[in-house]
């Protein structure tokens, strides 16, 4: 497959391997790097500050060891689950990520099409580059959720919530870990992609609040409200009309507070390591959050690249996982088909891991399959 890749002001032909050649998620990354302009790749790949947490997110899953059972009948593997009233064929979700038209001309519409074919639950970002009505039309035959940044203008926020629910979003994912952005050195010159010609039609009309300071002295982002509290969360739970999931929970006490305030599930996330550097990897956070809210579904993202990572997360007590960067790599290289293939690879690898662990369904993925918990397996 041949694409035209932009570097600086020139275009040059690039040959991308076929999907059959891209047999693992990591193989998509260098191919996406070849195709995307430097300023876009900086946004996709970068983390906060020295990117310590970015590295840890990835490494932490590989450092967890599995403890496999043998001689179990695994002739049938079932990955089905029910999450907030929706039956899903597998636990791989597509996390909310911004501005898909920077990666592919069809943007979020291609992502939604790929999610449909892979039967993956898609979470639409409020920083998407496709209007909400077009998202709704494209996703009419599949479940999807909507990610929300509460704005300084709470009236605008209320209207956006109502529009998302009316459009068909089955749940709201409230990002709670981003009163401002982290020190993203790689892309700080790009103004979150706006210089690359990408706007945010879902937030069209919102009043921007730009600090009257030189760019290098600014702390707050014009599209993010720094004054959100648990009162705002409680308001959203009360008024949304659909389940509300806080995304960005990293502490057990915050998880318990969210549960008491009416959260339908908890999303453990450090924002892809893009906000506060040197926080723990999500793989390390996950067990503490699961223990804190035993009655709520827990979703986790951050650094998941293999089916064994998914198996580890579910064995720790997660109900589902989300991926972000990997499906963006697939979108960049092959559009909808790339998104579909990324999810299918991860789902297939999960089923392989389950068979090799000696389990037949998600309920059988328990902590004793993790060596750190199982010890010798006795």
Secondary structure, 3 states (H helix, E strand, C coil): CEEEEEECCEEEEEECCCHHHCCCHHHHHHHHHHHCCHHHHHHHHCCCCCCHHHHHHHHHHHHCCECCCCCCCCCCCECCEEECCEEECCCEEECCCCCHHHCCCCHHHHHHHHHHHHCCEEEECCCCCCCHHHHHHHCCCCCEEEEECCCCCHHHHHHHHHHHHHHCCCEEEEECCCCCCCCCHHHHHHHHHHHHCCCCHHHCCCCCCCCCCCHHHCCCCCCCCCCCCHHHHHHHHHHCCCEEEEEEECCHHHHHHHHHCCCCEEEECCHHHCCCCCCCCHHHHHHHHHHHCCCCEEEEECCCCCHHHHHHHHHCCCCEEEECHHHHHHHHHHHHHHHHHHHHHHHHHHHHHHHHHCCCEHHHCCHHHEHHHHCCCC
